[in-house]
Each structure stands twice: as structure tokens, then as C-alpha cells.
Amino acid sequence: MAVIHFFSAHSYDRETFGHVLATRHQDSGRELVFDAVALDAPSAKLAGGADAVCVVVNDDLSAPVIRRLADLGIRAILLRAAG
């Protein structure tokens, strides 16, 4: 199962991405985890057990945070943005 951990998540993220997973990819073996907290060095530990993180532009993707994510086994960083 692939787990994607969303940081800085809002209710509309849960609704939109949850709906797409439930209606179009229900057999994909993916699980979505939503966290309202922003990604930074201390909060990176929340992604433990996930395969990927999904972040927004205001999340911290500095080298130390990326190293921490890599140490946790994160294999992909996905960016969600509008505009």
C-alpha cells in the first residue's frame, strides 16, 4: 500500500483528494493521511510510515527537512498548488 501524507491540509483537500481516491482509484492500494500542521523539521516525524508527502509552497523543504524525510523512508515529495 502506498501512503501519501498531506501537510498543511484543509477540509477542501480532504474532500477533493478523498473523493478522487474513493471514486476513481478505490482499488489503487493508496491511503491518504491529512495533517493540518505545516511541514518543518519537528513535524517531519509525522510522515513516518508514509511513502510520499504532499506539501504546499509555505511548507519547509529546506535541506535538513528533506534529509529528515529521506531518513524516514519518504521516496517522493509532491507539490499541490493553484494558479
C-alpha positions in Angstrom: 0.0 0.0 0.0 1.3 3.5 -0.9 0.7 6.1 1.8 0.7 9.8 1.0 0.9 12.2 3.9 -0.5 15.7 3.3 0.8 18.6 5.3 -0.9 21.9 5.7 -4.2 20.2 4.8 -7.5 21.9 4.8 -11.0 20.5 4.7 -11.2 21.1 0.9 -8.0 19.0 0.5 -9.6 16.1 2.4 -12.8 16.4 0.4 -11.2 16.8 -3.0 -8.4 14.2 -2.8 -10.6 11.8 -0.7 -13.3 12.0 -3.4 -10.9 11.3 -6.2 -9.4 8.4 -4.4 -12.8 6.9 -3.5 -14.4 7.3 -6.9 -11.5 6.9 -9.4 -8.8 5.0 -7.6 -10.5 2.9 -4.9 -8.5 -0.2 -5.9 -5.2 1.6 -6.1 -3.9 0.5 -2.7 -3.3 4.1 -1.8 -4.0 5.6 1.6 -4.2 9.4 2.2 -3.2 10.9 5.6 -4.1 14.5 6.2 -2.4 16.8 8.7 -3.3 20.5 9.3 0.2 21.2 10.6 2.8 22.7 8.3 5.9 20.6 7.3 9.0 21.7 9.1 11.9 19.9 10.9 9.9 19.0 14.1 6.7 18.0 12.2 8.5 15.8 9.6 8.3 12.9 12.0 4.6 12.8 11.4 5.3 11.4 7.9 6.9 8.3 9.4 5.5 5.2 7.6 4.4 7.1 4.5 5.9 6.7 1.0 5.4 10.3 -0.1 4.5 13.7 1.3 2.3 16.3 -0.4 3.1 19.9 0.5 2.2 23.5 -0.3 4.5 26.4 -1.1 4.6 27.6 2.6 5.9 24.2 3.9 9.6 24.0 4.7 11.5 22.0 2.1 15.0 23.0 3.3 17.8 20.6 3.0 17.6 19.5 6.7 13.9 18.7 6.3 14.4 16.8 3.1 17.2 14.8 4.7 14.8 14.0 7.6 12.1 12.9 5.2 14.7 10.7 3.4 15.7 9.2 6.7 12.1 8.3 7.4 11.9 6.5 4.0 9.9 9.1 2.1 10.5 8.4 -1.6 8.6 11.4 -3.2 7.7 15.0 -2.5 4.5 16.1 -4.2 3.6 19.7 -4.5 0.0 20.9 -4.6 -0.5 24.5 -5.8 -3.1 26.6 -7.6 -2.6 29.4 -10.0 
